[in-house]
């Protein structure tokens, strides 16, 4: 608390000093998300003692010439929203602060910062409030650009864990060079990068556990006319494996990661393919944090490479990446391997599908276990691919059409198969798969008062888990400022439960206020391929955001 008071005094002084300086810019944002929970016997949900919960963030930044500095205050009182890590409960204070100086060729930041090396396989420090993730580093970051073709970054610090910091030290360096710029290749783009990250942590586990664990990676980007290729390869040094605070074995295992993205695009056509192989490649700032369900203290960024779904029923069975090495009596696996393919095509105007350009999107992905043979001493022999168990497979087809200036439609079909342990929790590759199909029909229509009306009808078919579902959404935009919606998910094939929800929003300038009441379906909620688990609940939600 004394540290927070000292920091607050310092920033008040900086703020007052800034007011007296010319050309000082002040900007920031405020965000508040609150909920009031209530008991619901139908869901078998009984609200905790803290029925009211709230997450609040105030961020203020100052800039004057080459200097900038900022502060972020957060409060989770009396507790964080349901489904967030308990480390935030009943906490508030200055969570982050920084001072930065930059000129034409260099930049130095002291305090809290975010950073990413390459695709993030090795390292990504970022914030996503919807997921409850903020794994920034507090320390020092230095960036040096000796020329516009060369960039070098160095980092050193501790990773944030709630309002505290992990008991390790993270150091790293990232190097990027634009080779095509140096060689002045006009028709070819070629970039190359190298990264290295080290985690120092003394576990005192009682055996010869490694104190320094390192990851080294290399990558390149190649662009030629309508084609591009991106590839990244990384190697993790030997480390022990753990799960939720417990070291599972004294044996040390290394890990590898390989990701390749290939694409082609021209007017009306786009093709993208991503392939990734992860063997024992989850990486945390605290080794004992491995296996936690809240994505806390993560260093590597490994989102699920599948289509990001937009509808209520297509989001019931979503894939979460499986990079971990697991060796126990119930399950044995070393990671995942798979691919995703996207094809986008736009028909010409005045086609048989409509007067305006009809857009067709096709997506297919497959993810499964890497083939491996496990020995009695907990070692294993691994194949590059092998015949591992299927974790996830899906086929998505989407057709978007604008019939006239007031009417458009979207038809979506999803066919999927997902491992029960991935989507429901529990051991992976043990209890079989859930096979399901989802159909969605959406219409957007403007009425005589120029109000946009959105109708969505959905249906899910499956013989496993909770059987069939039906859903609908109606949303109306009264004007550019006011919006209302009502929705319902009906699990008529099993529980006969209705997950109803209704609410609205009001926006003016940079201010937005939204509220809703209803039931929350339990399961995985994903943003950008990263997921967190939320329990079923019932209650009111209120959100306010403002930027200045």
MOUR-V554053 format. One record per backbone hydrogen bond with DSSP energy under -0.5 kcal/mol. NH is the residue of the N-H (numbers start at 0). CO is the residue of the C=O. Records with the same first field share a line. If there is no record, write none. Layout:
NH: CO / CO
This chain:
4: 0
5: 1
6: 2
7: 3
8: 4
9: 5
10: 6
11: 7
12: 8
13: 9
14: 10
15: 11
16: 12
17: 13
18: 14
19: 15 / 16
20: 17
23: 20
24: 22 / 62
26: 60
28: 58
29: 545
30: 56
31: 543
32: 54
33: 541
34: 52
35: 539
36: 50
37: 537
39: 44
43: 39
44: 39
45: 43
50: 48
52: 34
53: 78
54: 32
55: 74
56: 30
57: 72
58: 28
59: 70
60: 26
61: 68
62: 24
63: 66
64: 22
66: 63
67: 99
68: 61
69: 97
70: 59
71: 95
72: 57
73: 92
74: 55
75: 90
83: 80
87: 84
88: 85
89: 75
90: 75 / 87
92: 73
94: 71 / 92
95: 71
97: 69
98: 109
99: 67
100: 107
101: 65
102: 105
106: 142
107: 100
108: 140
109: 98
110: 138
111: 96
112: 136
114: 124
116: 122
117: 115
119: 116
122: 116
123: 298
124: 114
125: 123
127: 132
130: 127
131: 127
132: 127
134: 125
136: 112
137: 157
138: 110 / 136
139: 155
140: 108
141: 153
142: 106
143: 151
144: 104
145: 143
146: 149
149: 146
150: 175
151: 143
152: 173
153: 141
154: 171
155: 139
156: 169
157: 137
159: 135
160: 163
163: 160
165: 158
168: 199
169: 156
170: 197
171: 154
172: 195
173: 152
174: 193
175: 150
176: 191
177: 148
178: 176 / 189
179: 189
181: 177
182: 178
183: 179
184: 179
185: 183
188: 222
189: 187
190: 220
191: 176
192: 218
193: 174
194: 216
195: 172
196: 214
197: 170
198: 212
199: 168 / 197
200: 198 / 210
202: 200
208: 206
212: 198 / 210
214: 196
215: 234
216: 194
217: 232
218: 192
219: 230
220: 190
221: 228
222: 188
223: 226
224: 186
226: 223
227: 262
228: 221
229: 260
230: 219
231: 258
232: 217
233: 256
234: 215
235: 254
236: 213
238: 252
242: 245
243: 289
244: 287
245: 242
247: 240
248: 240
252: 238
254: 235
255: 278
256: 233
257: 276
258: 231
259: 274
260: 229
261: 272
262: 227
263: 270
264: 225
265: 268
268: 265
269: 343
270: 263
271: 341
272: 261
273: 339
274: 259
275: 337
276: 257
277: 335
278: 255
279: 277 / 333
280: 322
284: 296
286: 284
288: 285
289: 286
291: 288
294: 291
297: 294
298: 282
299: 282
300: 119
301: 299
303: 528
305: 303
308: 306
314: 310
315: 312
317: 315
325: 323 / 332
327: 330
332: 325
335: 277
336: 367
337: 275
338: 365
339: 273
340: 363
341: 271
342: 361
343: 269
344: 359
345: 267
346: 344 / 357
349: 354
350: 347 / 353
353: 350
355: 401
358: 399
359: 344
360: 397
361: 342
362: 395
363: 340
364: 393
365: 338
366: 391
367: 336
368: 388
370: 384
372: 380
374: 378
377: 374
380: 372
382: 370
387: 368 / 385
390: 366
391: 366
392: 416
393: 364
394: 414
395: 362
396: 412
397: 360
398: 410
399: 358
400: 408
402: 400 / 406
403: 406
407: 443
408: 400
409: 441
410: 398
411: 439
412: 396
413: 437
414: 394
415: 435
416: 392
417: 433
418: 390
419: 431
422: 418
423: 419
424: 420
429: 426
433: 417
434: 432
435: 415
436: 460
437: 413
438: 458
439: 411
440: 456
441: 409
442: 454
443: 407
444: 452
445: 405
446: 450
449: 446
451: 476
452: 444
453: 474
454: 442
455: 472
456: 440
457: 470
458: 438
459: 468
460: 436
462: 434
466: 463
468: 459
469: 489
470: 457
471: 487
472: 455
473: 485
474: 453
475: 483
476: 451
477: 475 / 481
478: 481
482: 504
483: 475
484: 502
485: 473
486: 500
487: 471
488: 498
489: 469
490: 488 / 496
491: 489
492: 467
493: 490
495: 490
496: 490
498: 488
499: 497
500: 486
501: 516
502: 484
503: 514
504: 482
505: 512
506: 480
507: 510
510: 507
511: 544
512: 505
513: 542
514: 503
515: 540
516: 501
517: 538
518: 499
519: 536
520: 518
522: 533
524: 531
526: 529
529: 526
531: 524
532: 292
533: 522
536: 519
538: 517
539: 35
540: 515
541: 33
542: 513
543: 31
544: 511
545: 29
546: 509
547: 27
